[in-house]
Amino acid sequence: MKKIIIFPIVLMILIIIYVFKYYSNMIETEDYIVEKKITQFSEDSSGYLFDPHSIQYTNYKFIITDTKNYRIMVLDTNFKKLLAFGNRGVGPEEFGVPFYSIFKNDKFYISDEMNYKINIFNQNGEFSNVVKTEKLYDISNFALTNSNTILIPNLVYSTNSIFKEYSIDGKLIGEYGKRIPFIDPKIEINKNIVLINTDAEDNIYTIFHTEPIIRKYNRDGELIWEKNVKNIKEIKRSYNFNKNYLKKDDYKYNIISLAIYSLVYKDKLYVVFSGNPEGHIYTFDKNTGKVVNKLNIVNNLFESKEPLYTHSICFFKENLIFLDRIKNALFICKREKYENKKY
């Protein structure tokens, strides 16, 4: 008799635990409605993008890294071309693969992924300086500090840091952040690639490309918090794929990048995670690392409802602006009135 009574009680407790975990893992969503697609930014043939990799809004301008046109394009707030500069090559002022750009203190800083350097131009697009680093195979992103130093992800597996700090003349200042150890050096490099950002207080944020880990450091490189985000649906799917892929004997280190872009805006950290289609945007409280919500891109612009490949993002007048590398287009998305939805 006792067993008969105990069983439904235990079952009820298990159901309550399951329901609690289910709802506690749900994430609020915030819809952004696609209002406009722009593919041409001037009336002549120079107004088109080709595989753009990053966008920034600052000082009433949009800065776009137009990667396979080997240049930087600057737009006004009406999305018209103000300036374009850059050429393909190996010279100090030229680009092998321009990948990421920042405009700060009236200067453009552009990473050249192929030539292992960061080019610096004045506000008119005139070459000023070049910061050469040790020969890494990738300078896909970087960050600037308030003291005008440069933070670059460290891809040399012989050291134990995940990012390095350089002076404006290319001198190494310091190394920070503990790596995730792996037996195979090539896997260790892949696993320890990070996206890097700074905020107005010079705190530093690193998001691992292929591990579900986000970290925050202070200006001295001391860890403030670390969050594992593997329970996010898109992250969990890609992370499990990577784990299964690495079990194979014939792998070639081609593992999926979980995080592809990040942005610190106001009091939040925005991370674009990969998926199918690419580009799932999640926001995190930059003070605690807690997930705040997911930004849901609602595509009402096309009859075919073709997928959008969100890559890099910025905000303008509370609108979300993003680049689609596949379509070589810029999209303007209006924030829908916020509702307490769950995802």
C-alpha positions as CSV (number, residue, x, y, z in Angstrom):
1,M,0.0,0.0,0.0
2,K,2.8,2.4,0.9
3,K,4.6,1.7,-2.4
4,I,1.4,2.5,-4.3
5,I,1.1,5.9,-2.5
6,I,4.8,6.8,-2.8
7,F,5.0,6.2,-6.6
8,P,2.6,8.9,-7.7
9,I,4.2,11.4,-5.3
10,V,7.7,10.7,-6.7
11,L,6.3,11.0,-10.2
12,M,4.7,14.3,-9.4
13,I,8.0,15.6,-8.0
14,L,9.8,14.6,-11.2
15,I,7.2,16.3,-13.3
16,I,7.5,19.5,-11.3
17,I,11.3,19.4,-11.6
18,Y,11.1,18.9,-15.4
19,V,8.6,21.7,-15.9
20,F,10.7,24.1,-13.7
21,K,13.8,23.3,-15.7
22,Y,11.9,23.6,-19.0
23,Y,10.5,27.1,-18.3
24,S,13.7,28.3,-16.5
25,N,15.7,27.6,-19.7
26,M,13.2,29.5,-21.9
27,I,14.5,32.8,-23.2
28,E,12.4,35.9,-23.9
29,T,12.4,37.1,-27.6
30,E,12.3,40.5,-29.0
31,D,11.1,40.9,-32.7
32,Y,12.8,43.1,-35.2
33,I,10.9,43.5,-38.5
34,V,12.8,43.8,-41.7
35,E,11.8,47.0,-43.3
36,K,14.3,47.6,-46.0
37,K,17.1,45.9,-48.0
38,I,19.8,48.1,-49.6
39,T,22.3,46.7,-52.1
40,Q,23.5,49.9,-53.8
41,F,24.9,52.9,-51.9
42,S,25.8,55.2,-54.8
43,E,24.5,55.7,-58.4
44,D,27.7,54.4,-60.0
45,S,29.2,50.9,-60.0
46,S,31.3,51.6,-57.0
47,G,28.3,51.6,-54.7
48,Y,28.0,47.8,-54.4
49,L,29.4,45.5,-51.6
50,F,31.2,42.2,-52.1
51,D,31.3,39.8,-49.1
52,P,31.2,42.5,-46.4
53,H,32.4,41.4,-43.0
54,S,31.8,44.1,-40.4
55,I,29.7,47.2,-39.8
56,Q,30.0,49.9,-37.2
57,Y,27.9,53.0,-36.5
58,T,29.7,55.9,-34.9
59,N,29.9,59.7,-35.3
60,Y,26.9,59.7,-37.6
61,K,28.6,57.4,-40.0
62,F,28.4,53.7,-40.9
63,I,31.8,52.0,-41.4
64,I,31.7,48.8,-43.5
65,T,34.6,46.5,-44.2
66,D,33.9,45.6,-47.8
67,T,36.2,42.6,-47.8
68,K,36.3,41.3,-51.3
69,N,36.4,44.8,-52.8
70,Y,39.5,45.2,-50.6
71,R,38.3,48.5,-49.2
72,I,36.4,50.4,-46.5
73,M,33.1,52.0,-47.4
74,V,31.7,54.9,-45.3
75,L,28.0,55.7,-45.4
76,D,26.0,58.7,-44.1
77,T,22.8,58.2,-42.1
78,N,20.8,58.0,-45.3
79,F,22.9,55.0,-46.3
80,K,24.6,56.9,-49.1
81,K,28.4,56.5,-49.8
82,L,30.5,59.3,-48.4
83,L,33.9,57.7,-48.8
84,A,35.6,54.6,-50.0
85,F,39.3,53.8,-49.8
86,G,41.7,50.9,-50.0
87,N,43.4,48.7,-52.6
88,R,44.4,45.0,-52.9
89,G,48.1,44.3,-52.3
90,V,50.9,43.6,-49.9
91,G,52.1,47.2,-49.4
92,P,51.8,49.0,-46.0
93,E,48.6,50.8,-47.1
94,E,47.1,47.9,-49.0
95,F,44.9,44.9,-48.0
96,G,45.3,41.2,-48.5
97,V,41.9,40.5,-46.8
98,P,40.4,43.4,-44.9
99,F,38.2,41.7,-42.3
100,Y,37.3,44.0,-39.4
101,S,37.3,47.8,-38.9
102,I,36.9,50.3,-36.1
103,F,36.6,54.1,-36.3
104,K,37.9,55.8,-33.1
105,N,39.5,59.1,-32.3
106,D,39.2,60.3,-36.0
107,K,41.1,57.3,-37.3
108,F,40.2,54.1,-39.1
109,Y,41.8,50.9,-37.8
110,I,41.4,47.9,-40.3
111,S,42.6,44.4,-39.7
112,D,44.3,42.6,-42.7
113,E,43.8,39.0,-42.1
114,M,46.2,37.8,-44.8
115,N,49.1,40.2,-44.2
116,Y,49.1,39.9,-40.4
117,K,48.7,43.6,-39.7
118,I,46.4,46.5,-38.8
119,N,46.3,49.5,-41.1
120,I,45.6,52.9,-39.7
121,F,44.1,55.7,-41.9
122,N,43.0,59.2,-41.0
123,Q,39.4,60.3,-41.2
124,N,39.8,61.2,-44.9
125,G,41.0,57.7,-45.7
126,E,44.6,58.7,-46.1
127,F,47.2,56.1,-44.9
128,S,48.8,56.9,-41.6
129,N,50.5,53.9,-40.0
130,V,50.6,50.1,-39.9
131,V,50.8,47.9,-36.9
132,K,52.6,44.7,-37.7
133,T,52.1,41.7,-35.4
134,E,53.9,38.3,-35.2
135,K,52.9,36.1,-38.1
136,L,49.5,34.7,-37.1
137,Y,47.2,33.0,-39.5
138,D,44.2,35.1,-38.6
139,I,43.5,38.6,-37.4
140,S,39.8,38.5,-38.0
141,N,38.9,40.9,-35.2
142,F,40.5,43.1,-32.6
143,A,39.5,45.8,-30.0
144,L,40.8,49.2,-29.0
145,T,41.3,50.4,-25.4
146,N,40.8,53.9,-24.1
147,S,44.6,54.3,-23.8
148,N,44.8,53.7,-27.6
149,T,46.3,50.2,-27.4
150,I,45.2,47.2,-29.5
151,L,43.9,43.9,-28.2
152,I,44.3,41.0,-30.7
153,P,43.3,37.3,-30.2
154,N,46.4,35.1,-29.7
155,L,46.6,32.2,-32.0
156,V,50.1,31.0,-31.0
157,Y,49.5,27.7,-29.2
158,S,52.9,27.8,-27.5
159,T,51.7,30.4,-25.0
160,N,48.9,30.2,-22.5
161,S,47.0,33.4,-23.3
162,I,44.0,34.0,-25.5
163,F,44.6,37.7,-26.4
164,K,47.6,40.1,-26.6
165,E,47.9,43.8,-26.1
166,Y,50.0,45.9,-28.5
167,S,51.0,49.5,-28.6
168,I,50.2,51.6,-31.6
169,D,53.7,51.1,-32.9
170,G,53.4,47.3,-32.7
171,K,55.2,46.5,-29.5
172,L,53.9,43.7,-27.3
173,I,52.6,45.0,-24.0
174,G,51.1,42.0,-22.4
175,E,49.2,38.7,-22.7
176,Y,46.0,37.8,-20.9
177,G,43.3,35.1,-20.5
178,K,43.7,31.4,-19.8
179,R,43.5,29.0,-22.8
180,I,41.4,25.9,-22.9
181,P,44.0,23.0,-23.1
182,F,43.9,20.3,-25.8
183,I,46.4,17.6,-26.6
184,D,46.5,18.4,-30.4
185,P,48.1,21.9,-31.0
186,K,46.0,22.4,-34.2
187,I,42.8,21.7,-32.2
188,E,44.0,24.0,-29.4
189,I,44.4,26.9,-31.9
190,N,40.9,26.3,-33.3
191,K,39.3,26.0,-29.9
192,N,41.0,29.1,-28.5
193,I,40.1,31.6,-31.2
194,V,38.0,34.4,-29.6
195,L,35.9,37.4,-30.6
196,I,37.0,40.4,-28.5
197,N,35.3,43.6,-27.5
198,T,35.8,46.5,-25.0
199,D,33.2,48.7,-23.4
200,A,33.4,52.4,-22.3
201,E,35.0,51.5,-19.0
202,D,37.7,49.4,-20.8
203,N,36.4,46.1,-19.6
204,I,37.2,43.3,-22.0
205,Y,34.8,40.6,-23.4
206,T,36.0,37.4,-25.1
207,I,33.6,35.0,-26.8
208,F,35.1,31.7,-27.9
209,H,34.5,30.8,-31.5
210,T,34.1,27.0,-31.0
211,E,33.5,26.7,-27.2
212,P,30.3,27.9,-25.6
213,I,32.1,30.2,-23.2
214,I,31.9,34.0,-22.7
215,R,34.3,35.8,-20.4
216,K,34.7,39.3,-19.0
217,Y,38.0,40.8,-17.8
218,N,38.9,44.1,-16.3
219,R,41.5,46.4,-17.9
220,D,44.3,44.6,-16.2
221,G,43.3,41.3,-17.7
222,E,41.8,39.9,-14.5
223,L,38.8,37.6,-14.9
224,I,35.5,39.1,-13.6
225,W,33.1,36.4,-14.7
226,E,32.9,33.4,-17.0
227,K,29.6,31.9,-18.4
228,N,29.0,28.7,-20.2
229,V,26.1,29.1,-22.7
230,K,25.9,25.6,-24.1
231,N,22.2,25.3,-23.2
232,I,21.2,27.8,-25.9
233,K,19.6,25.8,-28.6
234,E,21.7,26.9,-31.6
235,I,24.9,26.6,-29.5
236,K,24.1,23.2,-28.3
237,R,23.4,21.9,-31.8
238,S,26.7,23.2,-33.2
239,Y,28.7,22.2,-30.2
240,N,27.4,18.6,-30.3
241,F,28.3,18.5,-34.0
242,N,31.8,19.6,-33.2
243,K,32.2,17.0,-30.5
244,N,31.0,14.2,-32.8
245,Y,33.2,15.5,-35.7
246,L,36.4,15.5,-33.5
247,K,35.8,11.8,-32.6
248,K,36.6,10.9,-36.2
249,D,40.1,9.8,-37.1
250,D,40.1,11.6,-40.4
251,Y,39.1,15.1,-39.2
252,K,40.8,18.1,-40.7
253,Y,40.2,20.7,-38.0
254,N,37.2,22.1,-39.9
255,I,35.0,22.6,-37.0
256,I,32.0,24.9,-36.8
257,S,32.3,28.4,-35.4
258,L,29.7,28.9,-32.7
259,A,30.1,32.7,-32.4
260,I,30.7,34.8,-35.5
261,Y,30.2,38.4,-34.3
262,S,29.9,40.4,-31.1
263,L,29.0,44.0,-30.1
264,V,28.9,45.9,-26.8
265,Y,26.1,48.4,-27.0
266,K,24.8,50.3,-23.9
267,D,24.5,47.9,-21.0
268,K,24.4,44.7,-23.1
269,L,26.7,42.3,-25.0
270,Y,25.3,41.1,-28.3
271,V,26.6,37.9,-29.8
272,V,25.7,36.5,-33.2
273,F,25.8,32.8,-33.1
274,S,26.0,30.5,-36.2
275,G,23.1,28.3,-37.2
276,N,21.0,27.4,-40.2
277,P,20.5,30.0,-41.5
278,E,23.4,31.8,-40.1
279,G,22.9,34.5,-37.5
280,H,21.1,34.0,-34.2
281,I,21.4,37.1,-32.0
282,Y,21.4,36.8,-28.2
283,T,21.9,39.6,-25.7
284,F,23.7,39.2,-22.4
285,D,23.9,41.5,-19.4
286,K,27.4,42.8,-19.5
287,N,27.6,43.1,-15.7
288,T,26.6,39.6,-14.9
289,G,26.8,37.6,-18.1
290,K,23.2,36.4,-17.8
291,V,21.2,35.8,-21.0
292,V,18.7,38.7,-21.4
293,N,16.8,37.7,-24.6
294,K,17.0,36.7,-28.2
295,L,16.6,39.1,-31.1
296,N,14.3,37.5,-33.6
297,I,14.6,38.8,-37.2
298,V,11.1,38.7,-38.8
299,N,11.4,38.7,-42.6
300,N,8.2,40.2,-44.1
301,L,10.0,41.9,-46.9
302,F,10.2,39.0,-49.4
303,E,7.3,36.9,-50.8
304,S,9.6,33.9,-50.9
305,K,10.6,34.4,-47.3
306,E,14.2,33.6,-48.3
307,P,16.5,33.0,-45.4
308,L,18.6,35.9,-44.0
309,Y,22.2,35.4,-43.1
310,T,22.9,37.8,-40.3
311,H,26.6,38.3,-39.9
312,S,27.6,41.7,-38.4
313,I,25.2,44.1,-36.6
314,C,24.9,47.6,-35.2
315,F,22.2,49.9,-33.9
316,F,20.9,53.2,-35.3
317,K,18.0,55.1,-33.8
318,E,16.9,51.9,-32.0
319,N,16.8,50.1,-35.4
320,L,18.9,47.0,-35.9
321,I,21.2,47.2,-38.9
322,F,22.8,44.1,-40.2
323,L,25.0,42.9,-43.1
324,D,24.2,39.8,-45.1
325,R,27.4,38.5,-46.6
326,I,25.6,36.1,-48.9
327,K,23.3,38.7,-50.4
328,N,25.9,41.6,-50.2
329,A,23.2,43.7,-48.7
330,L,22.4,45.8,-45.7
331,F,19.1,45.3,-43.9
332,I,17.2,47.8,-41.7
333,C,15.0,46.3,-39.0
334,K,12.5,48.1,-36.9
335,R,12.0,47.0,-33.3
336,E,8.5,45.8,-32.7
337,K,6.7,46.8,-29.6
338,Y,8.2,44.6,-26.9
339,E,6.2,41.6,-25.8
340,N,7.1,39.1,-23.2
341,K,7.4,36.1,-25.5
342,K,9.3,32.9,-24.7
343,Y,11.7,31.0,-26.9
